[in-house]
Amino acid sequence: MARAFHIHTVYSDGNCTVAQILQEAYVNNVTELAICDHDTLLGSMEASKSIEYQKSDRSKLKSISGIEISAKNLTLDLPFLEKQNSLHILGYNFDLQNSVFNEQISNIRLENNRMCKTLIENLSIDLINLKFSDIKLPQGQKYYFKTNVAEYLVEKGYASDINTVLKNI
């Protein structure tokens, strides 16, 4: 029995669409799948609906709701997590239709977008040619992440590689 419990799609920082991931799951006889995109339920919802729709054809695959939530340590004194770093928390098997949970996740996505925009605006003080509107998201991705900012800085020639940028922002 093959299981896949931590999959990212283009809705966060993955490279594949939900359809592509499901096709791979079917080909590889995966029986349980949890899409855990960063701070969004879109991939998990799409997978759940698609698997339910195709249930008659491929009854072996079960969708498990999943998400990877970014938790920021801004004030707590946690020796294992430096301030301003983030901790990622995986959540599984919850109600995808819960309106309170969906609202909180939406607020996290909006905060991520604001954080990325502020980051570019602050960098623009020193690096004149930066514009948040110039950051191109991969096809299917709907929200901004620090990786998008890092890719943009590398593309503009202000950094040599993405990992260096991510360590310093």
N, C-alpha and C positions, 0 to 999 in steps of 0.2 A: 504494500500500500504506500504510494508516494504522496507526500504532503508538501505544500509550499505555503509558509506562513508569514513571509515578510517580503512582499513583492511591491515594487514601485512602478508607476505608470507615468505617462507624459503629463498627468495631472499634477505631479510634483517634480521630482528630479530623475525620473526614469526615462528610458529611451523608447519604450514600446507602448502602443495603445492597448486598451483593455482587450480588444478583439485579438490582437497579436498574442497577448499573454494567454488568453483562453485557448487559442489554437494550439499553442505550445503545450499547455496543460493537457489537452485532449490527446495530442500526439504522444506525450510521455506518460499517459495513464495516471495523471495526478487525480487523487480522489477527494482531497480537501485543499481549498485555495483561499488564502486571505490576502487581499490587496491592502497594503498599509502605507498609503501615500502620506507625505508630510502635511499635516494640518488641513486635510481635506477628505471628505467622504465621497467625492465624485467617482473615483475609480472603484471603490468598494460597492457603491450603489449600482453603477453600470454593470459590474460583474454579476451581482446578485440578480438583477433584472434579466440579463442575457442568459445566465445559466437556468433560471426559472423558465424562461421562454423556450429554451432548447431541451428541457428536461426529458421530453419523450424520446429524443434521439440519443442523448448521452447521459443517462441517468446516474452514471458513476461519479460525476463531479459535483461536489457540494461547495457552495460559497459560504465562507465564514466572514462576518463583518470584521473589518480591521481598520486601524489608523495608527499613525506614528505622530504623536503630539510633541512639539518642541516646548520644553519648559525652561524658562530663563531663571538663572540664579542672580538676582539683582541685589538682594539685601541679606539673605541668610548666610550664616557662617557655617558653611559645609566644607570640611577639610578636603573632601574628595572632589569638589567641584569649585573651580576658581570663579570669582565674581565675573559677570558679563559673559561667561560661557553658557552653553545650553546643554540640557540633558534631554534625550529623546525617550519618550515613554510609549511603549506599544500597548494598544488596547484591542481586545478581541471579543467577538460574540456578544455584541450589544445591539440594541434596537436602532436600526438605521433611520427610522422615521421619527425618533424622539425629537420634538421641536426644541426643547431646551438645549439639548446636546448640540443639535445642528446650529442653533444661534450662537452658541459659544465657539464652535469651530469656525463659523463665519467671521466672528470677531477676531479670532487669531489670524485668519487669512488677511483680513483688512489691516491688521497691525503689521504683519509681514510686509505688505505692500508699502505701508507708510514708512517702515524702517528702511526699506530699500531705497525709496525716493529720498528720504532724509540723508541717507548715506551718500548718494550721488550728489545731492545739493551741497553737502559739506565738503566733499572732495572737489567740487567745481570751484570752490573758493581758491584752491591752489592750482587745479588743473582746468584751465578755462574751457576746453572743448567738450565737457561732459554734459549730456542731457539724458534725463530719465526716460524721456519719450523715445530715445534712440535704442534702448535696450530691446532686443528682439527675443521674444519667447519662442521656444521650439514649438512646432506644430502640435496643437492639442493642449499645451500647457496654458493655464488660465491665470495663474498667480505668480508673483515674483518671489524669488529666493535669493539668498546671498550668493549662491553659485551663479545666478544670472548676472549679478553685478560683477563678480569675479571674471566671468567670461568676457564681459564688456570691457573691463579694464585691460585684459590681455589683448583683446582685439584692437583696442585703441593704442596699444604699445606702452602703456603705463606700468605693466607688470609682465614678468617673463612666464609665469605659470599660475594656474588657478589655485593650487594648494598654498602657494606663498601668500596670495591675496587673502584666502580664507583664514589663514593663521593670524593675519594682521588687521582684520576688520571686525 
